[in-house]
Amino acid sequence: MDIKCEEVDSDERSETPEPPPPIVLSQAADDHGMDGSLLEGGHHDGSPAARPDTHTDNTISPSGYMDPNVSGTSSGIPTSGPTFSALHRLRRKRKPPRMKDPLDDILLKFLTAQRVVEERFLQMEERRMQRDMELEDRRMQLEQRRMELEREHEYRMFTIFAQMVNALRHGGSMQTLGLDLSQASSQSSSQASGPGGRPSSASASKDGSSRVTSYPSKSLPNGLKDVLSSAEHNPTFQQPESSSYLSKRGNEINSFGIIQEGYTAYHTDKHDQDKNPNLMRTDIYQIDPPLLQYPDWKGHEFLRVQVGKFLTKYCKAPVLLKPENIVVVNGCGSLFSSLSAVLCDPGDTILLSSPYYGVIKDDIFFYSAVKPLLVDLESKVTDGDTRPFQLTVGKLEKTMQIAKLQGTRVTAMILTNPHNPLGDIYSAKEMKEFLEFAKRYKLHVIVDEVYMLSIFGDMDSFQSVLSFDKLPDPQRTHVMWGISKDFAASGIRVGTLYTENTDVISALGQLACFHGVPGPIQYMVAQLLRDQDWISQVFLPTNRARLKTAHKCVANELRAMGIPFLNRHAGLYIWADFRKYLKNPTFEEEEKLLKRFVKNKILLINGRSFGCCEPGWFRIVFADETYRLQLGMQRLRKVLEEQDSEIQSIEKGSNTDSENRTKVVEDIFEIGVQQSPPDPALDGLIGLLRQQIRSTDWLQRNTPEQFAQENPEVYDVFCKLAEK
């Protein structure tokens, strides 16, 4: 038996990219013929006799194999036609190419874009993290710098405290022990010099004044000297120059601005999300409402802008008042306290006409140790006067001469226009005369115009100092105003000051942290002042009409009771004369009458509380509702009737000799005055004696009745001599 051997292509040949050899079919004209041969072949049993008519070219199939070559075949005789698997592969091969789907391109582009975006995001995140790290380092540096400045400030305060303890322990003055910082600084600069012979503790300015950059080190602990010396040579901070407009204490207050340096810089360029967004960005965005933060202690800028516009309109200023010249604190009382601290030294005096608003005395004294120098005004109209209690330049000059004889230092003057409690309105001519007088003596003038919108007289007019085209001394003229009186909002503590003196504003800024106005209150006041149409058309006409009605109600009652009073149409008060209801013309009797008013639930203020030199005058507040005023006047009438009946009973019991003696004494006094004209020097001494007598209560404490009880024998002898 012969074994048929055929060469079979290796695997390497099948892996080549060349296509397999084509299949040649001799009797395959069409598919029908092919199918027929397949059917015919399928009916034979495979014997050689059954395949003579079929001619087939035995070549390699599309798969590279032939049926006779496959192992396991039952016969080695070649088949008469192609197998079924080969034909099936052939048909699959002849299928047309598949069309490309457009969604594939879209998906590919999407994935590519996503990868680019992710890479860009990673790059931005890396830069952000790097920037945040830099900002955090910067914040740490600023925090460290702030802590250093706070420590320097604490060291300086500790030094001052130690010097004060030394002063109290040795009984010396503050200046001799080094508490006068500006003087100590200049001394240390002249004694200690750095390399090259240059001063190491102070630098001279162009005008000869020295910059206060160091403090005396005699009483410093050894551990603090190095820290203070490093702070003194720090070029980033310079103490303000000494100002000739401020007192020594004012310059010292203005010099303590180390911690305030960064605080001021912050408010100068404060971040705003819309207007000034160039601030650091952090991971956590925390935006607090600005009104709940520490403000600029001189007042939020939005409020100072509205105050400037408001005062420009209602004071009729020739130009728009700048907000940087305005300071806002919690009330005009705080302004009096702060101004007296920065303009005066302890023991100085402020020129003030009496009667005056009594609280001013406390405002300028409590933590400033400044006293008022009173210009006593009398109810009697003398030569040159046109009304009772009139202030003139002549009276101011006389008081200044007396102060000069006494050695009293006067640094300022207070003018209230319209006046409290008199209700007088100073004319523009009078105000200019007062300002010229102050310029001659280099006095600061504090003009209180807190009642400028409370004028309800049809013929009365008010002219503010801010309306003047030119002030005699603008650097020493400071104008106050607040909402307490004109807007009937005394519980909302807001007082404003306008001054063109930048040194005064800077010094007040140091003290303003003790007198700050809450942010929400500032916002409310700014909204109020912004609505000038409502103020002019609704509020002011209504307020003036009500003040006029209330004033008329009280004035008619006083006329019915026969009580003299100053009929003024400005302010909230009536200055009334109750002298005829005093049993004796003394301040002691005035105080007794006041207590009687209070006991009967009548609240009046006696003249002595306002520094009045004549006992018996009282201030009545008429700015209230009509029914309350009527009830108060009924109570007042009842008390005065009781007081008058007691006085009449005392007069009936007295003998006529006392009246004769009083008349004789008056005649003698008048003759003595007419015998010789008063000498100017003698007149000044007499005025000084009167002022000293009025400023003490010795006469009230040592009455004739008290003398009779203590020395009855001497009193009897005196009475016998008086009868002769």
Secondary structure, 3 states (H helix, E strand, C coil): CCCCCCCCCCHHHHCCCCCCCCCCCCCCCCHHHHHHHHHHHHHCCCCHHHCCCCCCCCCCCCCCCCHHHCCCCCCCCCCCCCCHHHHHHHHHHCCCCCCCCHHHHHHHHHHHHHHHHHHHHHHHHHHHHHHHHHHHHHHHHHHHHHHHHHHHHHHHHHHHHHHHHHHHHHCCCCCCCCCCHHHHHHHHHHHCECHHHCECCEEECCCCCEEECCCCCCCCCHHHHHHHHHHHCCCCCCCCECCCCCCHHHHHHHHCCHHHHHHHHHHHCCCECCCECCCCCCCCCCCCCHHHCCCCCCCCHHHHHHHHHHHHHHCCCCCCCCHHHEEEECCHHHHHHHHHHHHCCCCCEEEEEECCCCHHHHHHHCCCCCEEEEEECCCCCCCCCCCCCCCCHHHHHHHHHHHHHHCCCEEEEEEECCCCCCCCCCCHHHHHHHHHHHHHCCCEEEEECCCCCCECCCCCCCCCHHHCCCCCCHHHEEEEEEHHHHCCCCCCCCEEEECCCHHHHHHHHHHHHHCCCCHHHHHHHHHHHHCHHHHHHHHHHHHHHHHHHHHHHHHHHHHHHCCCECCCCECCEEEEECHHHCCCCCHHHHHHHHHHHHHCCCCCEEHHHHCCCCCCEEEEECCCCHHHHHHHHHHHHHHHHHHHHHHHHHHHHCCHHHHHHHHHHHHHHHHHHHHCCCCHHHHHHHHHHHHHHHCCCHHHHCCHHHHHHHCHHHHHHHHHHHHC
